[in-house]
């Protein structure tokens, strides 16, 4: 039996491992300049003794709270809910607690989050904005808390940023439909208004159009389904509107999975078979799509990678000299997961 966790100190671990207290501290804090053999030896003692760092004392020493904030547009959106879970997990591994807020994509609320959190309350902020512009972020000033943006990049270089390549993601989804022999491919999720709110829609529409042109297929605006937001009801309404005006697609790219779920409902209600009559693909790969009938083919962003990159960049900003780092732009990966909604012989569950 190891010593009781609350009584184990750094020097106890150091004595057992035969290393210095500084070396144990470096392992606990994840510093890289420790040899693999030494790290493994120290980690074995840490595991054996059940050592846990005194996070409150550590935060007091470095002037931190151990709290970060995560602000998302919609907490009931499955994509954001899953992403939040990964952020909480990645933060917990660093001993951080995450305060979660919902902005509903409103500019005033996003401004309040970006600049209104008292500096003594949180150490950093991860924000997925829909309505802010570059000026809003630039006005935060050089003394603002560390900030990482998720989603589409605003026209600013003042903050770190993590996102997938939305053009490439939509292009891959459309190419998959073309490979299934589909030639009349609709796109649900078009938002013609300007601004950050429609940034994802514009980029995913571009990917759809690029794939069609590359295959020698027409880019026909009659097959664009316009929406005001990316929800199930909007997906259902857009699908119904396409069918009602005589458009008869044999493939549908939905700009996210919740739009696709709404579209699937309308197609089923009207007796249109998926994928036999119409193949459907979404983007986001939320868990709900794996339980729909048929199961939804989707482009899966690396949600865990996005979360870990955002938390890592906050941590690097908090290190000595971190505020001097230039703004960084990380592109997370994605993969197409083929299921029943687009292929009779799906490749993944």
Secondary structure, 3 states (H helix, E strand, C coil): CCCCHHHCCHHHHHHHHCCCHHHHHHHHCCCCCCCHHHHHHHHHHHHHHCCCCCHHHHHHHHCCCCEEEEEECCCCCHHHHHHHHHHHHHHHCCCCEEEEEECCCCHHHHHHHHHHCCCCCCCEEEECCCCCCHHHHHCCCCCCCEEEEECCCCCCCCCEEEEECHHHHHHHHHHHHHHCCCCCEEEEEECCCCCHHHHHHHHHHHHHHHHHHHCCCCCCHHHEEECCCCCHHHHHHHHHHHHHCCCCCCEEEECCHHHHHHHHHHHHHCCCCCCCCCEEEEECCCHHHHCCCCCCEEEEECHHHHHHHHHHHHHHHHCCCHHHCCCCEEEECEEEECCCCCCCCCCCC
